[in-house]
Amino acid sequence: MTQRGRRIGGWEPRSGATADGMPLSLNRAPAPDLDPWVGRVVVTRVHAEPDHEVECSVFNDLAFVRLVLAGDWRAKTPVGEVHVDRATVLMGPQSRHMEMSCRGAFLTVNIGLRPGALRCLFDQPVTSLVDRVEHADPFGLAGETAETTYPADAPVEELAAIAEARMRSFIERTKPKRPDPISTAFEAASFLDPNTSPGDFAGTHSISLRQVERIVRRDFGMTPRTVMRRARAMDLAGQMLGISDGKEEQDFLLRYFDQSHLIREFQHFFGVSPQAFLAKPRPLLTLNLESRAARRLEELARIAPGERRPWHEKLEVEEEEEEEGPPGTGGGHLPDQRSKASRWWSAT
């Protein structure tokens, strides 16, 4: 992974980039004292000309408090378009992708909240926030003014530490309860095997199916089956974009009964077929799905927090190949980092 990517299509990533120029964020696990409530700390900085606009979509399985320090953002929610420009918003978890655009350079600082954390932190039911974006700063992340709290030229890790400190102050002051351990276990099950049935999960944890349905609806904002179907689709999309562990590719494909089942499910969550998904760059989705893929591997203890991610090693090899170029070309070609699954979809 590069920290400062090449300019491609008007983008110049400043917080990390894939080998083919898609922006990556600084995303990492929170400090241990915040871990019961916070699932991810994410900072993204991308340079672009003031009139450059990207139209894409986002897809988050966590609720996020997002501090927009730069960029003119517009999100299409079920209740209408939401405009965000230098403000703090509360974004609920999404049941499917949400169309979003951004004009100009952007800098965002994000705190991802674990399932059940909203209810514990300030008694906010997540069900009312699913697929929604609200102007709110419930934890006081912005401070008196965001511009003075978060210096525009500060390194991304420093911005992440500032957000953590603001979050820590809120938690120390309010002393919230921790999320329900059943919700924590259900999220882990969705990471490990999203084909796990709610009934099997209930049996494993010695509770009734009705209890599972009630707790998951309360803390995830959707049914247990929807949570699992969403996890399955997000894993596959990350694999297709080349931002997951390549060793899991076959497992991800075998989670579906057949090709038609896979296509129907993918279209439901991403609004397009797999082939159309790959037909154009997905910069904002790449940011979301890479952060989630890293969190998933860390939560499953397959990599340690901060450890090199499997796709980073692949990207570094591709960058070296790009510099050298194939024999007789003189270098400079853009590598294809997509998975075998993505190349298969391009041919079907």
C-alpha positions in Angstrom: 0.0 0.0 0.0 1.2 3.5 -0.8 0.6 6.4 1.6 0.3 9.0 -1.2 -1.2 7.6 -4.4 -0.8 8.7 -7.9 -3.4 11.1 -9.3 -6.0 9.0 -11.2 -9.3 10.4 -12.4 -9.0 13.6 -10.4 -8.0 11.8 -7.1 -4.8 12.1 -5.2 -5.1 9.9 -2.0 -3.2 11.2 1.0 -4.2 8.6 3.6 -3.3 5.5 1.6 -4.0 4.1 -1.8 -4.4 0.8 -3.6 -2.0 -0.1 -6.4 -4.5 1.1 -9.0 -5.0 4.4 -7.3 -8.2 3.9 -5.3 -8.0 5.8 -2.0 -7.6 4.0 1.3 -8.1 5.3 4.8 -6.2 5.1 8.0 -8.5 2.7 9.7 -7.6 0.8 12.9 -8.9 -0.7 16.0 -9.7 1.7 18.9 -7.7 2.1 22.0 -8.5 -0.9 24.4 -10.5 1.3 26.8 -12.8 2.3 24.0 -13.1 -1.1 22.5 -16.4 -2.2 24.2 -18.3 0.6 22.3 -16.1 1.6 19.4 -15.5 -0.8 16.5 -13.3 1.3 14.2 -11.5 4.6 14.0 -11.2 5.9 10.4 -9.6 9.0 8.9 -9.6 9.6 5.2 -7.8 12.4 3.4 -8.0 12.8 -0.4 -6.8 15.7 -2.5 -8.8 16.8 -5.6 -9.6 19.9 -7.6 -12.4 22.0 -6.1 -14.8 21.2 -9.0 -13.9 17.5 -9.2 -16.9 15.3 -8.2 -17.1 11.6 -7.6 -20.5 9.8 -7.6 -20.4 6.4 -5.9 -22.1 4.8 -3.0 -21.3 3.7 0.6 -22.1 0.6 2.6 -21.4 0.4 6.3 -22.4 -2.3 8.7 -21.7 -0.1 11.7 -23.2 3.2 12.8 -20.7 6.0 12.4 -20.2 9.5 13.8 -18.6 11.3 10.9 -16.8 14.6 11.2 -16.6 16.2 7.8 -13.6 18.6 7.8 -13.5 19.1 4.0 -15.6 18.1 1.0 -19.1 18.8 -0.1 -21.1 15.6 0.4 -24.6 14.6 -0.7 -26.3 11.4 0.4 -29.5 9.9 -1.0 -31.4 8.5 1.9 -34.9 6.9 1.9 -36.3 10.2 3.2 -34.5 12.5 0.8 -31.1 14.0 0.0 -28.9 15.1 2.8 -26.2 17.7 2.2 -23.1 17.7 4.5 -20.4 20.4 4.3 -18.0 20.9 7.2 -20.4 19.4 9.8 -20.8 16.3 12.1 -23.3 13.7 11.2 -24.6 10.5 12.7 -24.9 7.8 10.1 -26.9 4.7 10.9 -25.9 1.2 9.7 -27.1 0.4 6.2 -29.3 -2.4 5.0 -28.1 -1.9 1.5 -25.8 0.5 -0.4 -26.5 4.2 -0.2 -25.8 6.5 -3.1 -23.4 9.3 -2.2 -21.3 12.0 -4.0 -18.5 14.3 -3.0 -17.2 17.4 -4.6 -13.6 18.6 -4.1 -10.9 17.4 -1.7 -12.2 15.7 1.4 -11.1 15.0 4.9 -13.2 13.0 7.3 -12.7 11.6 10.8 -15.0 8.7 11.8 -15.9 6.8 14.9 -17.6 3.4 14.1 -19.9 2.2 16.9 -20.4 -1.5 17.7 -23.9 -3.0 17.5 -25.8 -2.0 20.6 -23.4 0.9 21.5 -25.8 3.7 20.5 -28.4 2.4 23.0 -25.8 2.2 25.7 -24.1 5.5 25.0 -27.0 7.8 24.7 -30.2 5.7 24.6 -30.6 6.1 20.8 -32.5 3.3 19.1 -30.6 2.2 16.1 -33.8 1.1 14.3 -34.6 4.8 13.7 -31.2 5.4 12.1 -30.9 2.5 9.6 -30.2 4.0 6.2 -30.3 7.5 7.6 -27.9 10.4 8.0 -28.7 13.0 10.7 -26.9 16.2 11.5 -25.8 15.5 15.1 -22.7 15.4 17.3 -23.8 13.3 20.3 -20.3 12.8 21.7 -19.0 16.3 21.2 -16.3 15.1 18.7 -16.0 18.6 17.0 -15.2 20.4 20.3 -15.8 24.2 20.3 -14.9 24.4 16.6 -13.8 21.5 14.4 -11.2 23.7 12.7 -9.3 24.4 15.9 -9.8 20.9 17.4 -8.6 19.1 14.2 -5.8 21.0 12.5 -6.1 20.6 8.7 -2.5 19.9 8.2 -2.2 17.4 11.1 -1.1 13.8 10.2 -4.1 11.4 9.9 -3.0 9.4 13.0 -3.0 12.6 15.1 -6.5 13.3 13.9 -7.6 9.8 14.9 -6.0 10.2 18.4 -7.9 13.5 18.9 -11.2 11.9 18.0 -10.5 9.0 20.4 -9.7 11.5 23.2 -13.0 13.3 22.6 -14.8 9.9 22.7 -13.0 8.9 25.8 -14.0 12.1 27.6 -17.6 11.3 26.8 -17.4 7.7 28.1 -15.6 8.7 31.3 -18.2 11.3 32.0 -21.3 9.2 31.3 -20.1 5.8 32.4 -22.3 3.8 29.9 -23.2 0.2 30.1 -21.5 -2.2 27.7 -23.4 -3.7 24.7 -25.2 -7.0 25.1 -22.7 -9.9 24.8 -25.3 -11.7 22.6 -25.0 -8.9 20.0 -21.2 -9.1 20.2 -21.3 -12.8 19.6 -23.8 -12.5 16.7 -21.5 -10.0 14.9 -18.6 -12.4 15.4 -20.8 -15.2 13.9 -21.6 -13.0 10.9 -17.8 -12.5 10.3 -17.0 -16.2 10.8 -19.8 -17.9 8.9 -22.8 -15.7 7.7 -24.6 -18.9 6.6 -25.1 -19.7 10.3 -28.9 -19.9 10.9 -30.4 -17.8 13.8 -31.7 -21.1 15.2 -28.3 -22.7 15.3 -26.9 -19.5 16.9 -29.6 -19.6 19.6 -28.8 -23.2 20.4 -25.1 -22.5 20.7 -25.7 -19.7 23.2 -28.5 -21.5 25.1 -31.2 -18.9 24.4 -34.4 -19.0 22.4 -34.8 -18.0 18.8 -37.2 -15.3 19.9 -34.5 -13.8 22.1 -32.0 -13.8 19.3 -34.5 -12.0 17.0 -35.4 -9.4 19.6 -31.8 -8.6 20.6 -30.5 -8.4 17.0 -33.4 -6.3 15.8 -32.8 -3.9 18.8 -29.0 -3.6 18.4 -28.5 -4.1 14.6 -31.7 -2.5 13.4 -32.7 -5.4 11.2 -33.6 -9.1 11.4 -30.9 -11.7 12.1 -31.2 -13.2 8.6 -30.7 -9.7 7.0 -27.6 -9.2 9.0 -26.2 -12.5 7.8 -27.2 -11.9 4.2 -25.6 -8.4 4.3 -22.3 -9.8 5.7 -22.2 -12.5 3.0 -22.7 -9.9 0.2 -20.1 -7.4 1.7 -17.5 -10.2 2.0 -18.0 -11.1 -1.6 -17.8 -7.5 -2.8 -14.6 -6.9 -0.9 -13.2 -10.0 -2.5 -14.2 -8.8 -6.0 -12.4 -5.5 -5.4 -9.2 -7.3 -4.2 -9.4 -6.1 -0.6 -9.8 -9.3 1.3 -7.8 -12.4 2.1 -7.5 -14.2 -1.3 -7.4 -17.6 0.6 -11.1 -17.1 1.4 -12.3 -16.6 -2.2 -13.6 -20.1 -2.7 -15.4 -20.1 0.6 -17.1 -16.8 -0.2 -18.4 -18.2 -3.5 -19.6 -21.4 -1.9 -21.9 -19.5 0.5 -24.4 -19.2 -2.3 -26.5 -22.1 -3.7 -25.7 -21.3 -7.3 -24.8 -18.4 -9.6 -28.4 -17.1 -10.0 -28.7 -17.0 -6.2 -25.5 -15.0 -5.9 -26.5 -12.5 -8.6 -29.9 -11.9 -7.0 -28.4 -11.3 -3.6 -25.7 -9.1 -4.9 -28.2 -7.0 -6.9 -30.3 -6.6 -3.8 -27.5 -5.2 -1.7 -25.5 -3.3 -4.3 -28.1 -2.3 -6.8 -26.2 -3.8 -9.8 -25.1 -7.1 -11.1 -21.6 -8.3 -10.2 -20.4 -7.6 -13.8 -21.8 -4.0 -13.7 -20.2 -3.6 -10.2 -16.8 -4.2 -11.8 -17.4 -2.0 -14.8 -16.3 1.2 -13.1 -14.2 2.3 -10.1 -15.9 2.3 -6.7 -13.7 4.6 -4.7 -16.1 5.3 -1.8 -17.2 1.7 -1.5 -13.5 0.6 -1.6 -12.9 2.8 1.5 -15.8 1.2 3.4 -15.2 -2.3 2.4 -11.5 -2.2 3.1 -12.0 -0.9 6.6 -14.6 -3.6 7.3 -12.4 -6.3 5.8 -9.6 -5.3 8.1 -11.9 -5.2 11.1 -13.3 -8.6 10.3 -9.8 -10.3 10.2 -8.8 -8.6 13.4 -12.0 -9.5 15.2 -11.5 -13.1 14.1 -7.9 -13.0 15.4 -6.5 -13.8 11.9 -4.3 -10.8 12.0 -3.4 -8.6 15.0 -4.5 -5.0 15.2 -2.0 -3.0 13.2 -0.5 -6.0 11.5 0.0 -6.0 7.7 -3.2 -7.0 5.9 -3.1 -9.7 3.2 -4.1 -7.4 0.4 -1.3 -4.9 1.3 1.3 -7.6 0.5 -0.4 -8.2 -2.8 -0.6 -4.5 -3.6 3.1 -4.0 -2.9 4.1 -6.8 -5.2 1.8 -5.3 -7.9 3.4 -1.8 -7.4 6.8 -3.4 -8.0 5.6 -5.1 -11.1 4.1 -1.8 -12.3 7.4 0.0 -11.9 9.3 -2.8 -13.8 6.6 -3.5 -16.4 6.3 -6.6 -18.4 9.3 -7.5 -20.7 9.5 -5.1 -23.6 7.0 -2.5 -22.3 9.3 -0.2 -20.3 7.0 -0.4 -17.2 4.2 1.9 -16.2 1.2 -0.4 -16.7 -1.6 -0.5 -14.2 -1.9 -3.8 -12.5 -5.2 -5.7 -12.2 -5.6 -6.4 -8.5 -9.0 -7.9 -8.8 -9.7 -11.5 -7.6 -10.3 -14.5 -9.7 -14.0 -14.1 -8.9 -14.0 -10.6 -10.3 -12.4 -11.7 -13.5 -14.8 -14.6 -13.8 -17.7 -12.2 -13.5 -16.2 -10.0 -16.3 -16.5 -13.0 -18.6 -20.1 -14.0 -17.8 
